[in-house]
């Protein structure tokens, strides 16, 4: 039996971008963003408030997404999917996990903190509190299986 949480944690550390789905007025939208995650599997990303997905989060914070690396034909696939609530983070400082994790993973520095706090339409930090993860796996499961993991710790 596959350890779902362990597999998700390991996979998230291997992939740097995710597809993020938002919706407003019954019209869905999807975009790609770079992400980081903390020990509680909260997902953080940066985006400008003027982007469509950011505007939609301000109106409807229910989001979904997937984290999938590119696969080649015939390769055994794995992907992580999630549902959760997104929020714009306010008053980020250099001790906040979103900032620290982003700097560590993407080799960034104080400039992203300055942009977030000092530019009206600069890239801001967002947090996704995941309520449920889904793991599709054909690497350890044959045939491929879809697993669910209730979250929200």
C-alpha positions as CSV (number, residue, x, y, z in Angstrom):
1,X,0.0,0.0,0.0
2,X,1.3,3.4,-0.9
3,X,1.9,6.0,1.8
4,X,-0.2,8.8,0.3
5,X,1.1,11.7,2.5
6,X,4.8,10.7,2.2
7,X,4.4,10.4,-1.6
8,X,2.7,13.8,-1.9
9,X,5.4,15.5,0.2
10,X,8.2,13.9,-1.8
11,X,6.5,14.8,-5.1
12,X,5.9,18.4,-4.1
13,X,9.6,18.8,-3.4
14,X,10.4,17.7,-7.0
15,X,8.1,20.1,-8.9
16,X,8.2,23.9,-8.9
17,X,5.0,24.9,-10.7
18,X,1.3,24.2,-10.4
19,X,-1.8,24.8,-12.3
20,X,-4.2,26.9,-10.2
21,X,-7.9,27.0,-10.9
22,X,-10.2,29.8,-9.9
23,X,-13.8,30.7,-10.7
24,X,-16.0,33.7,-10.8
25,X,-19.6,34.1,-12.0
26,X,-19.6,30.4,-13.1
27,X,-16.6,30.9,-15.4
28,X,-13.5,28.8,-14.6
29,X,-10.0,30.0,-15.1
30,X,-6.6,28.2,-14.8
31,X,-3.1,29.6,-14.7
32,X,0.4,28.4,-13.9
33,X,2.3,29.7,-10.8
34,X,5.5,28.7,-9.0
35,X,4.9,27.4,-5.5
36,X,6.4,26.4,-2.2
37,X,4.9,24.5,0.7
38,X,5.4,24.2,4.4
39,X,5.5,21.3,6.9
40,X,1.7,21.4,7.2
41,X,1.3,21.2,3.4
42,X,0.0,24.7,3.1
43,X,0.9,26.0,-0.4
44,X,2.2,29.5,-1.1
45,X,2.6,31.3,-4.3
46,X,3.3,34.9,-5.5
47,X,1.2,36.9,-7.9
48,X,0.1,40.4,-8.8
49,X,-3.3,41.5,-7.5
50,X,-4.2,42.7,-11.0
51,X,-4.0,39.1,-12.4
52,X,-7.3,37.4,-13.2
53,X,-6.8,34.6,-10.7
54,X,-5.9,37.1,-7.9
55,X,-9.0,39.1,-8.6
56,X,-11.1,35.9,-8.6
57,X,-9.6,34.8,-5.3
58,X,-10.6,38.1,-3.8
59,X,-14.2,37.4,-4.8
60,X,-14.3,33.6,-4.4
61,X,-11.5,32.0,-2.4
62,X,-12.3,28.4,-3.3
63,X,-9.5,27.0,-5.5
64,X,-8.3,23.8,-7.0
65,X,-5.1,22.8,-8.7
66,X,-2.7,20.2,-9.8
67,X,1.0,19.7,-9.5
68,X,2.2,17.5,-12.4
69,X,5.6,17.2,-14.0
70,X,5.7,16.7,-17.8
71,X,5.5,13.0,-18.7
72,X,6.7,11.4,-21.9
73,X,4.7,8.8,-23.8
74,X,4.9,5.5,-22.0
75,X,6.2,6.9,-18.8
76,X,4.5,5.9,-15.6
77,X,2.6,9.0,-14.3
78,X,2.1,10.6,-11.0
79,X,0.3,13.8,-10.1
80,X,-1.0,15.7,-7.1
81,X,-4.4,17.5,-7.2
82,X,-6.0,19.6,-4.4
83,X,-9.0,21.6,-3.3
84,X,-8.7,24.4,-0.8
85,X,-9.1,28.0,0.2
86,X,-6.8,30.8,-1.0
87,X,-6.0,34.1,0.7
88,X,-3.9,37.1,0.1
89,X,-1.3,37.4,2.9
90,X,-0.9,40.8,4.6
91,X,2.1,42.3,6.4
92,X,4.7,39.7,5.4
93,X,8.1,40.0,7.1
94,X,11.3,38.1,6.8
95,X,10.2,35.6,9.4
96,X,7.1,34.5,7.6
97,X,7.3,31.0,6.2
98,X,6.0,32.0,2.8
99,X,8.9,34.4,2.4
100,X,11.6,32.1,3.9
101,X,10.5,29.1,1.9
102,X,10.2,31.1,-1.4
103,X,13.7,32.5,-0.9
104,X,15.2,29.1,-0.1
105,X,13.6,27.3,-3.0
106,X,14.0,29.9,-5.6
107,X,17.2,31.6,-4.4
108,X,15.5,34.9,-4.0
109,X,16.1,37.7,-1.4
110,X,14.8,40.8,0.3
111,X,13.8,42.2,-3.1
112,X,10.6,40.1,-3.2
113,X,9.7,41.2,0.3
114,X,10.2,44.8,-0.7
115,X,8.1,44.3,-3.8
116,X,5.3,42.6,-1.8
117,X,5.1,45.4,0.8
118,X,6.0,48.5,-1.2
119,X,4.5,48.1,-4.7
120,X,0.8,48.4,-5.1
121,X,0.7,45.9,-7.9
122,X,3.8,44.1,-7.0
123,X,3.8,40.3,-6.5
124,X,2.1,39.5,-3.3
125,X,2.2,36.3,-1.3
126,X,-0.9,34.0,-1.3
127,X,-1.6,31.0,0.9
128,X,-3.7,28.0,0.0
129,X,-5.0,26.0,2.9
130,X,-5.6,22.6,1.4
131,X,-8.7,20.7,2.4
132,X,-8.2,17.6,0.4
133,X,-5.4,16.1,-1.7
134,X,-5.7,13.6,-4.5
135,X,-2.8,11.5,-5.7
136,X,-2.9,9.7,-9.0
137,X,-0.1,7.2,-9.3
138,X,0.9,4.5,-11.7
139,X,4.6,4.4,-10.6
140,X,3.8,2.3,-7.5
141,X,0.3,1.2,-8.4
142,X,-0.5,-1.0,-11.3
143,X,-2.9,-0.3,-12.8
144,X,-2.8,3.4,-11.9
145,X,-4.8,4.4,-8.9
146,X,-6.4,7.6,-7.5
147,X,-6.0,8.1,-3.8
148,X,-7.7,10.7,-1.6
149,X,-6.2,12.4,1.5
150,X,-8.5,14.5,3.7
151,X,-6.3,17.4,5.0
152,X,-6.9,20.7,6.7
153,X,-4.5,20.3,9.6
